[in-house]
Amino acid sequence: MTLFPPAHATSPGLTRRGLLAAASAPLLMSVADARAQGIAPKRGGTLTSLLTPEPPILVLGVNGQGPTLVVGSKIYQGLITYSPTLEPIGVLAKSWTISDDKLVYTFKLQEGVTFHDGHPFTAEDVVFSVMEFAMTLSTRARSVFSLVEKAEAPDPLTVRFTLKQPYVPFLLAFVVTGVPMVPEHIFAGTDYRANPRNATPIGTGPFRFVEWQRANFIRLQRYDGYWKKGQPYLDEIIFRIVPDSQSRALALQTGQVQLAAANDIEPFDVPRFRQQKDLTVTTAGWEYFAPMSWFEINKRVKPLDDKRVRQAMSMALDRKFIAERLWFNVGKPATGPLCATVNYYDPTVTLPPYDPNKAMALLDEVGLKPDAKGVRFTIKHLPLPYGEVWTRLSEYFRTSMQKIGIAVTMDSTDAGGWAARLAAWDFETSMNFVYQVGDPSYAVEGYFISSNIKKVTFTNVGGYANPQVDELFAKARASGDPAERKTIFAELQRILVDDMPYLYLMQMSFPTFHANKLQNVVTTGLGLHASFDDMFLA
């Protein structure tokens, strides 16, 4: 059974810390691994992958939603990437050094790199990508790079950043999903979000954009001018957009697609695919991101502004049930605001246990008594439109809240509408998952500090404000002492459990499914957000 025609039919003619070693290191390791298994890298072939949901745009930096990151990371590249053990590895940066006082970072760039339009990639593009493009578009980038006193390009292959103060997680920002390297000659002097060239994205990656048929597929093709000789191995990548979860599962089962991940396959299908002999299922490749799911709470809305109400809502959620019955043990229950894989996670900080009776008693104490119908108050919920499991999770949320006297009305939209609604603060509760990325000072603090209450998705859109939390995050950011930072983050975790600005839910561990003939699928801590330049079909 064929679920969709070949894309060709629609488009005839489209044919270690500190000083790093060369960026070819990850390539050599992955090819060596393949050869060790008796499999020599093979050039040619088309990879067909699922993609769920359809992204609103493909330009990294302009949009940071998961599907955009998956596709865009084949078109764009960062200066570095990370191993599964979170050791930095050079990509567009051939090597770099860090001064003894931890203030000066000097990057040496790869030679012979060009953008897909043939324009050379130089140090000036790096300075622009960091200090202009990212600083304009990303609140996280502004938080990090506001610490840069001076950004220089002393020659075309050298970039130097001088910081105002030491900042421990500085290197974490330079991956492709953090700060993609974009062409200055295309973006300089334009409205980055409205640039007409956004429809045909151009990067330095191994694959160039060719075609996008909305609600059908996105096609990328090998860039023949790619800077790694002989790569990429694949001729092209086709990302199929298939709205129906059963059709996606059937496409994977029958081999019509060779790759699927994250939201493509529903968790209840994971056990059976683990048994399929021609497939590999792995949860590796999320080490860098450390995804955490939680319920967003708009704390401007009464009575959600009362932390006791949020505490009661948290106690109404059976996280063990969610992990086992909705996610089929792909991931594990959250114990607090941090994933266990994030630096300075404190295992002694735990959430109040599931206890609906105690939750109702707390709501009584607040003065929110049930009416004749058993309803204390009503809230709206904006589901995350990323697949059936997320819909089920929102339905579970509604049922759980109803059990303690909180009525929930659903207010659904598509992926673009969901992001726009969160950015506009136009929600009361919602579902989200965020990437915590290694160090709380880099990717966590922005969801909790009051200076990051912005009308931008993936910021503190819920309006949480606690001066003590702001002060502690600022102190941790400025400190280079691991012992001091450990103490600070332990205190922060205790406060953030008590305040409950979000209903922390799951430490996510998304599975990747791939045909056994597809080699070098997950080789870094960024998993499917890698460039795929060393992936091949055996």
SEVOTI-472643 format. One record per residue: x, y, z of N, C-alpha, C, O in turn. Coordinates in steps of 0.001 Angstrom, whole numbers, plus 500000, padded with zeros to 6 digits. Layout:
! residues N
XYZXYZXYZXYZ...
END
This chain:
! residues 538
500854498798500000500000500000500000500882501241500000501803501349500810500608502173499102501367503420499041500518504553499603499417504814499118501031505216500618500259506272501274500368507598500557499496508457500685501469507768499782501652509031499076502585508788497894503452507917497968502425509540496804503264509351495625504662509904495877504843510741496761505656509446495108506988510010495251506976511504494990506269511982494103507764512242495770507808513693495585508307514052494202507931515088493653509168513186493622509697513468492283508572513647491273508697514419490322507475512930491485506398512961490504505774514336490380505181514659489350505900515144491413505276516460491374506211517527490848505782518645490564507501517190490713508468518212490323509490517642489346510639517440489737509138517382488138510086516838487186511256517791487004511076519009486964512474517224486891513648518051486651514390518452487915515544518870487834513752518335489107514455518665490352515321517483490754515249516691491694515993517593489942516833516415490133517012516189491662517688515246492072538295518693523240537534518457524446537414519735525162537832520599524391537080520209526157536791521561526585538049522395526443539164521910526634537841523696526093539015524547525857539386524443524408538581524810523552540579523956524083541073523864522725540501522629522060540670521523522573539840522788520950539177521690520254540011521202519089540744521966518462539888519925518814540527519357517630539721519732516398538711520427516502540161519276515237539511519635513978538062519182513969537695518201514616537242519917513221535814519586513192535538518290512456534418517781512502536539517745511775536336516452511121536259515310512113535944514184511727536539515571513386536537514501514381535231513727514438535268512497514413534051514396514516532819513619514582532572512810513324532014511714513393532986513342512150532840512610510909533668511336510961533172510259510630534932511449511376535809510297511407535303509245512382535391508047512113534771509696513521534270508747514500533083507976513946533007506757514104532158508670513301530965507994512823531288507067511659530762505956511599532144507500510728532527506647509620533299505441510133533121504323509648534166505680511128534916504575511711533977503558512353534181502349512242532944504066513026531977503159513636531306502295512571531129501089512741530939502949511465530285502204510390531225501158509801530825500018509567532474501550509563533432500606508993533693499439509951533893498301509527533686499752511265533920498706512250532829497633512182533053496482512556531664498023511706530565497079511548530570496437510158529648495708509794531626496721509389531722496174508054530878496908507035530559496354505983530510498144507327529654498927506432530418500159505972530674501064506766530780500200504707531476501367504170530461502427503776529415502089503223530738503705504045529810504761503635529506504688502142530404504488501323528249504851501803527786504714500426527141506015499978526312506583500690527516506477498814526985507736498301525733507481497462525675506537496675524733508344497650523528508258496840522302507870497639522396507443498790521159508026497014519905507619497630519152508774498248519711509835498525517867508540498457516968509526499034516478509043500396515992507920500531516609509888501383516037509622502702514652510239502747514481511421502450513666509437503118512320509942503326512018509877504817512092508814505433511682511013505380511443511121506817510072511729507070509579512533506278509470511337508174508242511989508611508585513312509299509698513492509793507631514222509324507791515502510010506429515932510544505484516140509783506345516062511887505062516370512524505247517375513655506092517167514526504468518470513658503576518941512606504363519694511544505591519762511608503671520253510581504338521047509553504857522343510159504120523016510880506105522708509886506645523945510461506058525177509775505634525098508622506031526310510472505533527536509846506545528173508914506168528903507997507851527902509139508935528505508363510166527641508589510195526845509527511189527785507739512373526940507851513622527707508274514692527113508407513505528990508482514671529801508824514924529730510324514142530244511123516025529087510694516376529008512106516676530407512630517246531241511927516285530643513863516427531979514440515137532760514318514721533419515271514496532699513163513200533353512983512121532553513693511160533116514219512288531222513705511337530345514397512111529262515139513093528730514621511670528935516353512377527961517164511558526742517522511914526015518449510450526494516800509640525321517087510338524052516587511138524096515652510020522922517227510714521672516959510831521288515491511938520994515042509737521274514712509851520875513311510762521789512490511454521324511584510762523080512804511664524009512118513110523645512398513950523678511499513402523297513647514777522950514028515250521690513312516406521604512899514356520712513164514737519448512529515138519678511073516186519198510641514327520397510319514622520637508902515750521664508752516680521466507970515658522750509501516624523843509343518049523445509674518992524043509156518222522441510531519568522022510914520292521274509801521473520962509949519631520984508714520289520412507534520722521516506566521620521328505745520060522670506684520335523808505805521377524732506419522261525239505727521263524946507729522162525843508459523110525033509331522908523840509554524145525703509818525076525075510745525470526056511841525354527270511676525936525514512956526475526334514024527986526248514042528582525540513230528602526955514954530054526872515079530472525531515681531511524981515313529670525007516599530020523756517262528789522879517402527667523309517134529014521651517823527950520764518256528435520102519544529493520451520068527664519153520047528031518498521301527906516985521185527010516464520520528819516299521844528773514838521902527661514405522853527103515243523562527327513113522883526319512644523836526709512873525292525841512917526163528008513020525566528453513312526929528696514800527129529344515214528090528160515604526198528192517068526264529608517641526235529915518609526931530464517026525417531751517610525083531585518387523778531018517855522824532063519629523710531911520408522474532787519873521352533923519458521581532248519887520139532923519398518936532786520460517852531698520995517642533870520764517169533835521798516145533002521431514943532975520273514525532314522424514382531605522280513106532169523359512179533188523126511527531548524510512103532122525605511314533334526218512019534159526876511386533433526001513303534653526367514028535609525184513964535295524091514436536782525414513373537791524362513268538431524092514619538752522951514954538611525160515392539173525046516737538876526341517475538408527308516873539143526365518763539025527609519513539829527538520798540210526461521257540075528694521360540770528782522643539979529692523573539224530561523136540173529466524856539548530284525889540665530826526771541515530067527237540664532122526998541721532727527802541653532250529246540611531793529716542778532364529941542846531891531328541824532572532226541317531962533167541516533842531939540545534551532771539108534306532327538177534901532869538925533420531331537591533009530847536790534168530243535559534161530250537509535149529726536832536314529147536938536379527622536094537002526977537942535757527044538171535880525601538051534507524936538775533571525275537127534410523991536913533198523204537323533496521763536757534383521123538300532759521258538795532981519899538530531740519063539026530657519372537748531901518006537379530792517123538153530892515811538251531965515216538699529762515370539279529636514038538295528881513168537848527795513535537952529447512013536894528880511178537443527929510126538614527995509750536566527042509661536914526139508566537195526946507296536613528008507078538089526425506474538406527077505204537498526557504095537032525418504139537258527396503113536540526978501920535054526764502101534439526040501318534454527380503122533013527226503361532259528293502577532624529469502592531213527868501901530367528817501162528909528598501523528502527514501941528135529663501349526684529538501446526155528892500166526885528760499184524911528500500182524333527782499045524239528627497782524038528087496694524380529944497907524408530800496718525833531046496232526050531843495319526822530352496851528209530472496441528995531556497146530210531647496970528334532379497939529011533467498635529856532894499774529365532043500516531111533331499940531968532782500994531424533074502392530886534149502657531578532101503267531264532263504682532520532740505392533567532100505301532421533870506106533584534458506757533262534834508205532135534687508678534288535319508878534133535756510265533114536875510396532460536995511432532969537688509373531972538765509416530564538200509503529704538784510163530319537077508849529006536424508954528763535938510370527636535991510862529814535464511030529672535001512409529292536157513324528349536055514109530033537261513215529740538430514053528318538914513802527601539253514743527906538948512533526543539384512207525513538405512777524523538822513378525746537114512588524786536107513054524569536194514554523449536038515040525653536445515285525584536489516741525071537822517248524097537874517998525724538902516841525490540201517456524334540987516838523846541941517442523898540601515657522779541299515001521562540383514865520513540641515454521711539323514092520580538451513786520013537805515051518832537964515361520855537080515774520371536390516971519949537363518062518936537150518729520713538420518245520389539400519287519044540072519026518343540444519967518685540226517765517406540855517415516241539898517618515171540310518065516437538627517293515331537685517227515114536868518490513999536413518746516155536675519280516085535715520382516329536379521725517362537012521938515367536229522629515577536758523975516689536013524688517421536603525483516825534713524412517916533949525033519265534455524531520205534617525309519352534704523224520607535223522674520936536591523265522093536882523569519918537422523426520175538744524024520692538592525449521568539340525883520144537621526171520584537390527535522053536971527577522807537415528442522452536116526640523826535618526611524785536669526046525799536986526667524467537197524891525429538028524175525429539487524617526244540284524152524509539832525517524626541138526166525864541180527054526307542254527461526417540013527351527645539930528142528892540148527293529998540216527830528731540259525974529875540468525084530241541947525059529432542794524680531449542238525461531946543617525418532404543990524022532254545133523591532972543001523310533506543286521989533489542015521145533923540957521601532989542122519915533004541026518950533803541481517744533487542495517124534844540721517416535762541161516363535996540059515334535899538869515633536306540490514114536710539585513042538064540075512528538119540745511497539163539752513227540476540261512838540936539807511466541736540488510825540440538661511004540688538221509629539517537348509218538696537005510069539404536970507943538216536247507481537964534909508155536846534398508098538975534327508792538808533017509401538992533038510911539187531990511526538932534225511517539094534333512970538008535214513562537735536303513057537390534738514634536382535508515364536791535529516827537199534512517386536674536709517444537040536835518854535938537559519611535524538658519242535466536911520692534476537509521580535134537781522924535730536889523527535021539019523385535528539404524698534341539694525602533521540561525300534249538965526716533117539102527621533386540144528705534533540438529042532302540690529237532397541642530345532695540927531652533308541497532555532258539672531751532464538865532944532439537404532526531857537081531490533045536517533290532980535102532922531531534611532876530689535030533670531271533723531938529931533149531805530116531677531443530442531348530303529909530808532408530254529387532278529638528725531045530360528041530320528331528892530766527739528150529645527839528841528287527039528552527397528799529747528104528875530546526872528883529675525620528182529986524656529659528592525611529778527768524406528476527066524036528269526727522870527593526841525012526337526147524725525505526861523670524676526242523003525727528163523519524890528962522608525215528742521141524411529104520282526385528153520820526877528188519447526497526985518602527056526791517523525548526167519075525061525070518233524078525638517209523646526786517316523737524825516227522893525297515128521504525715515607520921526649515055520965525041516620519643525395517118519678526604518050518635527164518387520894527008518467521036528183519320521306529426518507520513530367518514522430529430517803522782530543516918523223529969515578524398529644515409522310529837514626522693529383513285523492530470512572523254531664512758524441530032511758525223530987510976524451531335509701524198530470508863524086532601509567523265533056508449524062534022507581525039534604508053523666534203506325524406535072505409524129536558505664522996537018505523525151537287506030525009538724506248524553539425504982523764540368505046525037538979503833524724539673502579523241539558502209522751540315501371522544538635502816521104538490502551520258539196503607519206539749503288520706539183504852519875539698505940520214541113506409519353541793506967521425541562506198521820542864506730520909543972506206520646544054505006520434544813507105519606545952506725518176545621506394517457546467505862517734544396506697516358544001506385515589543693507666516166543588508749514289543554507517513455543020508586513625541511508540513117540857507630514337540950509516514700539539509447513482538627509342513520537632508619512418538945510040511233538097510023510465538188508707509779537243508318510579539318508027509800539540506808510658539515505547510161539846504470511917539136505647512798539098504481512221538138503441511952536982503770512023538578502202511427537694501197512258536445500914511735535447500419513558536500501231514412535335501005514155534232502032514691533131501905513350534517503033513009533475504005512274532305503351512275531191503874511655532564502219510933531500501510511888530505500861511494529381500548513146530912500656514155530030500065515416530119500927516391530757500529515405529493502087516503529645503046517858529209502490517957528236501742518894529949502871520249529686502398521186529607503596521260530531504405521893528498503697522866528327504765524149527737504242524417527794503042524952527167505131526203526505504753526091525000504862527075524296504631524926524486505206524754523074505512524903522168504314525014522650503186524909520863504530525123519896503451523957519768502478524104519207501392522791520295502876521622520191502009521020521571501768520904522390502679520646521800500532520041523080500168518541522905499966518063521837499585517829523965500228516377523946500054516033523902498572516619524626497767515065523037498215514637522916496825513147523219496661512758523976495772512318522629497516510875522714497263510093522472498545510506521697499409508954523151498652508042522934499783506619522973499255506125524033498872505965521835499232504545521777498918503803521676500242503833520644500912503142522757500602502475522823501907501521521648502096500798521244501186501550521117503320500716519989503725501068518708502993500292517753503011502230518672502347502625517481501603504075517090501906504317516058502532505039517904501466506428517544501704507341518763501596506976519800501042508536518596502144509641519536502002510807518753501423511138517677501921511434519278500378512533518574499733513838519371499863513896520559499546514863518693500329516212519243500371517103518392499473516877517192499320518110519016498884518984518317497956520439518560498331520782519601498891521299517580498013522718517712498312523276519028497749523023519390496599524044519731498595524743520933498138526120520510497642526968520097498433526342520611496348527584520113495751528809520936496165529944520478496027528574522142496667529700522962497106530004522826498587530712523656499157529468521774499217529652521605500658531130521471501000531900520866500255531511522039502128532922522177502490533593520886502929534822520829502945532849519853503283533444518554503603533525517723502325532501517345501755534726517449501889534942516753500627534236515398500617534375514610501552533480515134499554532816513856499388531506513722500130530861512675500072531106514773500828529870514721501591528926515835501147529355516823500551527650515669501441526998514560502150526875513331501253527092513408500044526526512199501860526384510968501105525026510864500433524925510377499308523988511317501110522639511244500550522469512234499407523041513324499424521666511839498403521342512759497312520339513817497755520462514990497403519353513392498524518332514336498962517594513786500180517675512604500513516875514695500825516021514350501963514627514882501677514460516042501301513641514038501855512251514464501701511562514300503050511507513200503600511046515383503569510280515360504814508801515332504456508275516273503861508146514252504822506732514097504517505871514618505659506107514294506823504886515417505324503920515896506308502668515037506176501958515112505173502404514225507189501264513299507183500457513569508448500878513160509530499326514237508352498582514643509554498058513487510398497986513600511622497692512383509764497044511282510482498076510363511116498979509878510435497947510119512419498937509315513139498956507870512665500025507262512614497815507306512320497782505925511852498496505792510504499180504799510253498334506789509650499017506757508352500522506901508527501297506291507790500937507705509500502370507851509773502954506519510256504020506098509806502247505870511168502728504585511681502807503544510572503755502760510519501813503534509687501806502579508582502960502849507620503574501915507104503253504119507381504364504470506488505690503967507045506543503496506293505863504064508350507090503558508974507116502035508952508145501430508653505998501430509264505915499966509317506219499331507972506878498293507914505750499939506894505901499361505557507155499827504836507401499419503701507946500670505473509205501104504862509086502237503872510050502550503174507909502868503794507772504008502893508538505229503398508876506125502624508804505252504686509727506230505257510793505468506025510539504389506561511978506036506070513083505373506758513415506004508103514263505502508840512738507113508418513082507830509638511850508517510219511042509099509495511726508434511535510651509119512248511141509397513662512031508714514169510550510408514291510998510748515645509986511641516332509027512121515727510233511848517626509501512820518444507996512658518269507430511654518700507335513643517636505876513635517533505343512823516351504131512724516165506251512237515544505799511517514356505021510253514707504018509934514069505494509537515725504890508267516116504351508403517539505056508862518437503115508007517733502504508131519045503147507145520031503531506046519631503267507516521296503922506646522276503326505253522379504053504292522632502009505123522189501404503793522307501858502854521200501660501643521300502476503403520127502997502556519056504456502161519286504984501315518564505100502749520261506523502484520485506788501004520782507697500434520180506036500353521686506350498953521999506348498038520786507215497172520666505393498214519889505342497303518737506473497576517754506984496649517125506870498844517615507981499138516707509310498656517285510242498372516533509404498562518582510621497985519175510783496516518777511893495983518791509687495876518428509717494465518056509925494253516556510140493121516122509864495323515759509998495178514309511473495017513951512279495902514237511830493897513329513238493510513178514021494393512209515244494482512315513340495047511266514078495879510308514180497333510762514611498196509998513779497605512016513835498966512562514710499003513805514823498024514542515326500158514015516019500455515262515257501562515970514872502552515347515039501399517262514381502415518082515339502822519188515825501971519933515613504102519301516542504588520319516025505899520908515343506669520232516355506136522158516035507424522781517286508286522921517249509332523569518390507855522318519612508660522332519431509884521438518585509886520544520226510920521681520215512099520828519512513301521416519336514312520736519103513202522685518443514334523345519259514836524539518766515606525364520507514390524616521336514730525772521584516227525881521584516778526982521793516880524762522023518327524782520761519074525191520830520027525966519617518653524680518391519430524852517746519265526221517213520231526766517783518056526791517134517787528077515709518356528098515434519272528873514800517836527267513444518400527190512596518116528436512598517008528973511891519129528865510980519050530012509599519502529555509460520548528921508577518709529881507207519134529563506546519675530825506796519207531936505700520670530619504953521234531735503682521900531225503536522175530034502771522152532152501586522933531822501902524397532080502325524779533171501689525197531059501850526647531172500665527206531950499524526787531754500951528158532836499913528811533629500052530328533456501112530895533724498994530966533014499008532428532901498671533009534274497517533006534704499690533500534937499524533955536323498912535340536428498819535892537525498497535906535316497736537150535322496246536874535533495473537781535842495860535615535362494451535214535412494127534717536822494787533813537334493126535300537436492685534830538752491796533604538613491010533532537668491890532647539512492736532597540705494096531935540476494748531515541431494532531840539198495797531173538899496999531965539395498124531465539398496752533206539814497844534018540362498226533588541783499256534018542302497414532752542405497660532281543771498432530967543706497952529989543134499632530946544294500458529749544198499798528542544861500094527406544489498917528760545827498232527636546457497302526931545470497138525712545517496709527702544593495864527113543548496711526267542603496326525162542221497874526807542233498766526065541337499297524797542023499446523755541384499577524897543310500017523720544059498931522642544063499214521457543894497699523071544257496578522124544257496435521460542889496211520253542798496566522254541832496473521695540482497580520676540239497358519651539594498760520958540752499873520031540591499597518711541310499895517639540782499032518788542507498745517573543266497632516742542637497464515574542988496881517316541729495806516580541052496315515773539861495551515026539251497598515916539526498172515239538363498935513993538806499863514076539610498539512849538280499217511590538574500304511372537521500049510805536458501503511824537828502597511773536856503022510347536527503451510072535406502909509453537475503231508050537222502273507470536180502690506758535267500985507783536329499991507346535344500313507927533973500251507227532963500656509210533946500969509862532672502161509195532005502133508921530805503215508931532784504416508320532221504149506910531700504657506520530649503353506157532440503145504749532085502039504541531070502173503705530177500945505286531189499755505007530377499613505900529159498987505507528174500183507090529210500122507985528048501416507960527242501387507977526011502561507919527945503859507956527264504524506591527189505595506461526596503913505573527776504434504208527700505912504154528088506731503490527453506209504885529162507548504922529762508624505462528833509804505153529002508231506253527870509204507000527078509413508331527813508700509306527573510389508349528698510582509474529608510171509064531013509761507927531248510286510003531942509933509704533326509354510944533994509563512057533512508627510767535103507986511912535748508996512969536200510098512650536647508595514216536074509413515312536598509411515252538119508419514858538732510520515643538717510611515724540173510696517166540646510654517438541846510815518085539702510944519506540013511118520275538729510736519782537668511685521475538788511795522308537598512916521919536648512943522405535518513857521047537069514987520670536222514941519191535863514519518351536657515392518893534629515625517510534251516871516994534966517778517762535285516904515703535209518024515104535928519328515198535154520401515068535744519259515422533833520463515511533014521049516920532959522093517129532341520397517877533591520884519255533594521852519445534761521616518938535858522923520164534524523873520454535599523163521092536796522278521932536632523556520687537980523069521238539248521650520790539599521013521363540483521161519763538901519906519138539311520058518616540738521055517969541062519074518894541589519128518476542989518086517384543224516889517670543227518524516130543422517559515038543606516807515103544928515825514384545113517253515952545850516545516053547132515319516960547034514487516979547941515206517701545950514034518565545735512982517756544993513239517262543895511815517619545577510765516803544960509426517534544985509187518407545820508578517160544063507234517727543992506336517096545048506557515949545438505320517831545519504317517210546390503675516032545661503400516139544466503431514929546333502894513734545673501459513931545188500749514843545610501072513049544299499697513021543798498731512792544952498817511781545648497818513724545153496876513629546278495679514541546014495655515675546490494680514059545258493518514893544937492776515385546176492270516507546176492701514584547216491998515010548430492695516199549075492041517154549495494013516144549153494759517270549705494633518494548805494591519628549283494573518250547488494392519355546547493059520062546800492999521291546806491989519284547008490676519884547274490676520625548609490077521695548724491338520070549609491413520740550907492139522077550788491776523051551448493172522115549936493921523356549755493058524403549047493107525585549386492276523967548072491380524899547386490295525408548343489902526573548274489821524551549221488877524994550253489514526067551128488884527072551459490770525840551496491487526775552351491638528147551685491602529185552347491805528124550376491927529378549627490593530110549593490550531319549366489504529379549819488180529991549766487448529708548478486407530307548206487987528793547677487356528439546404486455527225546619486834526094546312485274527472547144484320526412547460483561525994546200483290526831545339483219524716546084482447524267544923481001524745544990480415524865546066480438525017543806479041525415543752478169524160543755478648523055544010476878524353543466475942523228543515476301522130542514475942520967542702476999522502541469477420521530540461478818520987540741479348520200539957479407521399541840480735520916542187481872521677541541483021521238541578481550522829540941482562523609540218483040524772541080482239525570541567484333524855541258484934525953542032485199527166541143484893528299541514485768526914539972485999527966538981486276527289537643486504526081537580486253528077536582486439527547535222487663528194534585487883529397534718488455527380533893489609527900533159489570527388531725488925526385531419490272528101530861490414527678529471491765526974529299492739527279529989491791526033528367493032525298528117493325525271526622492457524945525813494563525620526266495030525639524881495926524424524659497086524444525070495421523363524020496245522164523822497426522425522886497378523314522035498474521641523058499617521684522151499288520815520941499101519609521102499209521384519729498732520626518568499847519841517882500090520011516687500522518982518644501680518258518121501429516760517979502379515992517827500189516338518024499912514927517847498918514407518869498505515116519786498545513141518683497468512557519470497804512478520952496929512698521789499064512165521301499403512021522708499246513339523456498857513362524623499551514431522771499401515741523418497927516082523601497546516708524590497105515669522646495660515853522792495144515039523967494337515527524758495605513807524082495193512959525200495656513545526528494954513461527536496844514138526518497367514740527739496496515906528181496242516076529374496040516707527233495149517814527573493804517303528071493198517893528964493346516206527488492091515611527966492268515070529384491371515188530219493419514484529644493706514016531003493738515194531980493229515097533097494339516304531548494384517508532379492970517957532727492685518279533880492084517980531733490702518402531977490023517473532985489362517935533915490190516166532794489577515194533710490127515345535128489370515306536098491435515517535246492069515643536562491621516903537284491387516888538493491503517984536542491068519235537164489592519137537580489207519644538633488776518489536755487359518349537090487182517568538399486245517828539154488075516619538666487975515814539887488173516641541150487710516252542222488857517780541036489044518640542209488197519903542119488392520845542887487244519919541167486286521014541088486674522154540179486089523233540275487641521955539294488028522994538335487517522577536964487944521557536422486622523348536412486094523060535078487069523598534031487626524684534187487268522824532962488223523190531912487518523158530567486887522162530212487627524248529824487107524292528456488285524335527487489248525073527697488198523537526426489280523437525451489168524546524412488075524959524025490328525012523977490392526121523016491501525800522024492623526285522171491196524981521004492228524411520144492589525316518976491806526171518561493807525104518449494293525822517278495379524978516627495673523878517095495990525492515528497085524754514893498416525185515502498447526009516416499524524623514989500836524862515591501225526338515541501727526885516522500993526976514403501313528391514302500444529241515205500918530194515824499162528890515279498250529626516142498584529445517609498467530381518400499002528233517972499404527976519362500573528877519750500551529509520806501587528936518901502764529767519202502377531239519291502847531959520172501521531682518377501097533084518385500280533415519628500421534495520201499428532485520042498614532720521233499477532830522487499258533712523317500462531933522628501347532019523784502122533331523772502262533991524802502620533700522599503402534928522490502575536162522838503107537147523349501276536106522561500394537246522846499804537189524250498990538039524612500208536188525051499670535965526396498179535660526347497467535855527332497708535180525193496289534929524979495967533471525318495585532689524448496129533126526586495834531784527055495650531851528576496060532815529222495045530839529115494953530711530574495814529552531061496603529700531995495655528395530417496579527282530632496901526687529268496114526809528330498051526049529162498425525380527921499422524284528243499824524108529394499813523554527221500809522490527342502031522908526550501905523524525491503217522580527053504439522946526347505546521986526740505469521338527784506573521891525909507816521267526343508965522164525901508946522729524807509958522283526764511050523222526549512376522492526671512475521452527322513395523055526032514736522478526084515547523181527163515671524405527158516099522399528090516790522987529240518305523102529053518951523872529764518868522369528131520209522588527581521323522793528604521898523876528710521613521741529348522898521676530033523103522479531291523503521924532315522841523772531246523146524643532373521960525578532621521476526214531685521483525671533871520298526498534149520471527968533792519488528656533520521713528459533789521928529869533454521746530139531973521587531290531565521768529087531162521631529297529725520179529194529253519629530157528719519559528028529450518259527800528823517104527654529796515968527448529370517366527755531089516287527600532065515843528944532626514643529190532751516770529805532961516430531027533676515431531898532938514644532609533563515457531847531609514564532701530826513091532423531035512252533273530738512761531240531545511358530907531811510906531363533190509726531251533522511840531881534003511513532210535388511833533646535794511242534150536749512749534319535099513125535668535531512145536694534977511659536566533854511865537710535782510838538682535403511271539571534244510420540086533518512577539764534055513040540580532930512777539907531591512899540541530543512417538628531620512143537903530380510646537657530197510250536743529474509816538468530850508382538433530567508176539194529268508081540422529256508109538449528184508069539032526844506886538479526065506368537407526376506470539218525059505457538703524139506156537959523007506049538306521831506878536918523420507656536065522522507492534628523013507637534362524207507192533705522108507057532309522491508358531798523093509436532259522718508271530861524012509409530273524705510168531300525545511398531305525594509401532167526201509927533053527235509012532895528446508232531946528519509107533808529376508264533779530574506896534368530238506501535400530782506177533696529333504906534220528845503822534188529911502835534918529821504002533343530920502997533248531973503078534352533002502207534450533866504124535203532932504203536366533808504649536074535228504254536784536153505463535045535423505955534732536773506992535760537204507897536096536441506856536261538437507797537258538955508032537012540441507097536994541241509297536824540791509711536674542177511087537325542299512057536792541758511202538451542987512486539162543078513618538289543613514765538438543192513306537381544536514344536502545067514868535565543985516069535308543917513984535058543146514385534194542038515250534973541054516271534467540588514847536201540735515650537042539845517063537223540403518049537108539676517143537506541690518431537767542328519316536522542319520517536612542064518728535371542597519516534139542634520011533738541244521158533318541094519164533863540239519619533555538881520749534503538451521709534075537810520631535783538804521681536746538464522990536388539160524065536508538573522896535953540396524088535582541154524748534339540548525972534276540434523942533363540163524482532147539551525123532441538205526163531874537869524509533318537445525038533687536130526416534328536249527293534083535421526604535148537278527861535881537436528960535052538090530127535443538078528591533910538657529557533113539408530261532098538514529643531481537647531552531937538735532302530898538059532679529767538994533424528866538611532174529805540214532510528826541243531452527713541254530306527975541619531802526484540866530820525400540818530125525140542148528929524853542172530859525237543256530253524982544571529211526038544898528135525723545406529533527291544603528581528369544860527349528216543979526223528408544438527561527874542729526439527717541803525550526549542235524327526627542125526151525484542719525369524343543198524451524754544341523287524356544377524962525540545265524153526012546395523015526903545924521881526784546389523333527796544994522316528719544473521204527958543766520022528219543994521584527019542909520564526312542124519736525364542989518573525103542680520314524855544054519525524041544985518432524885545629517287524448545750518791526089546039517796526988546635516736527383545612515547527440545929517168527652544398516212528014543350515216526885543109514019527137542973515686525673543056514777524552542802513738524411543907512582524083543638514142524656545138513177524588546247512113525682546117510927525425546326512537526894545774511588527999545610510635527725544445509435527983544540511181527200543347510369527004542146509403525833542271508437525744541512509651524940543213508645523919543540507548524530544399506368524240544200507926525363545340506935525987546219506052526983545463504837527004545656506649527795544616505881528783543853505054528138542736503992528644542373505546527024542196504854526275541150504377527183539999503188527197539682505298527940539371504864528786538251504406527970537048503635528459536222504875526737536946504437525789535929504052524493536649504485524247537775503246523680535996502961522361536530503927521389535848503635520850534781505083521176536483506139520344535921505621518927535732504986518365536624505895518355534569505217517111534235506154515938533954506175514960534701506939516040532861507728514893532412509126515319531993509315516367531376510109514480532340511433514569531736511348513756530450511323512526530474511306514471529324511010513821528058512211513037527531513365513384527785511911511984526799512931511177526142512333510679524834511842509552524759512373511504523823511702511173522567512418510043521831513646510045521742511669509087521306512305508004520544512587508412519098511873509229518518513624507837518540513921507934517116513767506541516521514264505561517076513078506461515394512845505203514697513538505293513336513326506255512598514349504317513005514955504361511678515172502964511124515376502001511863515123502883509810515395501621509133516831501201509425517724502045509497517051499914509590518391499430509906519409499771508822520600499892509108518951499925507584519873500240506496520348501689506538521299502050505845519692502519507345520101503916507479521187504006508550520955503639509702522364504489508178523520504484509061523865505891509546523556506884508888524517505954510722524956507224511325523774508149511577523813509333511242522744507605512160521522508374512391521673509292513601521395510488513510522108508747514722522307509548515935523775509428516332524209508388516828524531510495516112525973510470516386526403511563517361527560511594517780525492512455517725525828513550518631524738513710519683523706513042519629524977514592520627523994514884521653522826515697521150521880515943521898522868516130519874521761516851519257520885515946518404519878516393517856521264514670518289520422513699517599520032514106516201520893514373515363518722514156515937518228514464514601518327515938514252517893516352513177518892516730515147519163518131514833520574518309514295521062519433514188521230517204513955522528517245513297522332517502511809521202517537511320523440517681511093523345518077509685523038516931508743522608517171507615523244515681509170523068514481508350524118514390507239523916513660506269525222515109507360526216515052506290526936513707506222527493513362505181526932512930507335527587511629507323526591510466507332526998509312507469525321510746507192524299509707507132524296509063505749524495509745504743524071507754505698523984507100504392523091505873504470522823505341505547522639505440503307521814504246503166522713503090502734523307503127501657522809502077503569523683500934503268523036500013502232523623498999501855
END
